[in-house]
Structure formats: C-alpha cells, structure tokens
C-alpha cells in the first residue's frame, strides 16, 4: 500500500515541474559545525569505539598515490574521541604493503577477543588482498593478518552470514567467510550481484540480508540471507530515478526495517515501508535537494522518530522530519560548516552521539582542493524524549510480561554493534537497577530483570525502562506486581 501524506503529492509535483517547494516551518538550527583539521586523503571513513571507553572514535583509511597510480602511503588512522565531539591527534597504523590502493573499511571483532578490529583490502591491477588489523583496545594494533585473493574488488559490508558466530565480509560479488582469527576464505557460491551492500535483517528471521541500490534501473536490490553464507534475491523495490545511496530504519515504528534512498535523477528521497517479510510497500517520493550526494536516517529533532538527512554538493544539509508513521515533512535546510566552493561529500553520512548528550550528531567527509577532511556537525536541537511508548512485540524496545511479578524480559535489536545501557527507574526518576551495560553485536538481544535493586527487591508500582545506544534513547512504562 502506498502511504502518501496529503502534502507529499503536491510537493513532489511542484519539484518535478521545476518549482522549488517552500521549506517547512523549520525549527531553530539543529547543528553547530566544525571541520576536522586532519587531511586523510581517503573516502573510507567510519565511527566506532576503538578503545572501549564508550566514546565514539573516528577511523579512516589513507592512501597517497600519484597520477600514474603509484602509491607510497597506506594507513588506517584512528582519532580517539574526547567526549565533547572533538577528536585527538591520529594514531597512525601503517599497513605492511605501502604500494597498494585501499578498498573500503570495515570495523568489527573479527578474531573474537572482544576488541574491535579494522579490515581493508589492498588493490592492485590483477588481484587484491584482505588485511585485518587486529585491534589492541586502545586505537592501535597488535598484528596484521593478510588473506590473498584472486579478485580485484573493494569491501562491501560485513556480518555473521553462515551461523558459525564469526564475522564475514562481502568482497565484490563474493562472501568471504571469517575463520575467527582475522583470516578469510571465499564462499563457494557467488552473490547474484556485486556490492557494496547495506547489511540488515529486513525479513525479521534473525539472518542478515543485503541491500544495495541499482541506479541504472531505479531500484533497490534485496538479497535475503539463507543462514549458510548464500543469499536469495527478493523482489526488487522501485524507487526514484538514479538512486545514489540507501539506508534502512524503522520509520513507522512497527518493527520491520524500511528502505530510504536519495535519488540523483530528480533530487528526491524515496521511502518504502517494510512488510517484515523482505518485501516493501510502494515507495513514496519527497523533494529534498537540488544536488543530493548521500543520506542518513536518525532521530535528529528529539521526538523519538527517525528522520532523514540529506547532504549535497555545495548545498546545505537538508532534514526531512518524520511524522511518526514513516511519512516526511517538507525539507528544512541547515547550513554546512565549511561550505567550500568545491566541496563534495564523497561517502555516506554517519549519525552517532559524539558528545554523550543522547542526540544524533553527523560526520561526513568532503573533498576540496585535493584534500579529504571530516566535517562534524554536533546536534544542538532538543534532547530525545524520556519516554517513547512501546507496543509488545513491536518497535525498538519490548517488555514482556508487562505487568510482571517474577521476571520482565526486555527485547531489542541493534542494526550494528554498539555500546548499550539498559536501566530501570522508579516514578521519581531515581535509577533502581542497571540491567545491562556493555557492547553487543548487531542482531536481536534479550535481557531480563527480576525486580531486584541494590537495596533488595523493589516494591510493587510503576517503573520506567530506558535503553540507550549511541544512536537513540528509548524508554517505556513498566508495572511491577507483588510477587
């Protein structure tokens, strides 16, 4: 079913007719901006907690090559987060092979020691190698593990694809299976199409799926994971002309992942709501930017609903606010920090809480005068709500049974590995229990609370559970009964 708000059709028609739609009644500026002074000469950038202190860090690849293709520098740089949205001077992790281009960057615990590792690929004219930099938990590395492959391709996503508990990679049109020590081997069956992919569970079967845009046919391709390292193509999802990037998120608060694309052909954003079985409703299209380049999905204005942010070439940041049901309001513009004349965002926007205020901040690289730098936009908008009501079995956080008297089980799903804090508060706002704190991998999780606190069993009454990650904070009401 195509769910289009009354104003969406009018705005889209105006846009396609060449009429620039009026901006929405926008909120005060959402962002304060600064530009990272480090020139990293790369398009691969990630945000992850490399030293396990709960503060996001900035990671990027650096390759210096001449016009003839000769490369002299190959590094992965880590800038540890200070906690206020700024970063320290980079830790330089030089790769063994300094003469190859680097293709992609993936971060995860690839050797099972609880510390994040960094994976990239060397690329030369006839072959590529996967190199895993084993993290030491402080931003540096202990050693490098290299896997030689007879292929020329960049990395295009990672996840646990074959049920053995080890992280795997996508390299071009192949899945390479992790061996648990940082090394990899090709899966025998190639993928139907090559990456890069967005790795998500779109059909709620706990198996990771692959999603990517297909700009030439104006579609999003969906490959459903079979749980053994192979994938089956689901029906393609038609979107707007020339899709550039795709993101997933639960925009309508019903549990399944929804698809969002930014389209270069007409400057629109397409939203296709997920049905929970790997299929999607007909996409709704919204005017966004005259020169879009990439996008992200995150709650940017503190109302508990995931919004869409679009960054373009020499154009302001554009935020399309979510109305809570997956429909979007007209775009609001927020100025870039640098806005240099030749600025060009060259990688997806990353939304993370960089300064610990539970708001989604933005990081994205741009290219200007032969330099690549990260532009950081700290969210100065309203804080997320204390309470986002939940419905049992749906949404980001669930609780059952509720009311409960022996045990309440909390269920939640992470789109990617993250630091998670789950607390229970009484009606006065006093924390009575920390149910869980730690880093969890992507996927579904369950944590239990037996009604205990540091002072002993809690009294019957109304309580609140709050789940905090780097991307969002969700709370809900609990009722605890007498045992």
Secondary structure, 3 states (H helix, E strand, C coil): CCCCCHHHHHHHHHHHCCCCCCCCCCCCCCEEEEECCCCCCCCCEEEECCCCCCCCEEEEEEEEECCCCCEEEEEEEEECECCCCCECCCEEEECCCCCCEECCCEEECCCCCCCCEEEEEEECCCCEEEEEEEECCCCCEEEEEEEEECCCCCEEEEECCCCCCCCEEEECCEEEEECCCCCEEECCCCCCCCCCCEEECCCCCCCCEEEEEEHHHCEEEEEEECCCCCEEECCCEECCCCEEEEEEECCCCCCCCEEEEEECCCCEEEEECECCCCCECCCEEEECCCCEEEEEEECCCCCCCCEEEEEECCCCEEEECECCCCCECCCEEECCCCCCCCCEECCCCEEECCCCCCCCEEEEEEEECCEEEEEEEEECCCCCCCCCCCECCECCEEEECCCECCCEEEEEEECCCEEEEEEEEECCCCEEEEEEEEEECCEEEEEEECCEECCEECCCEEEEEEEECCCCEEEEEEEECCC
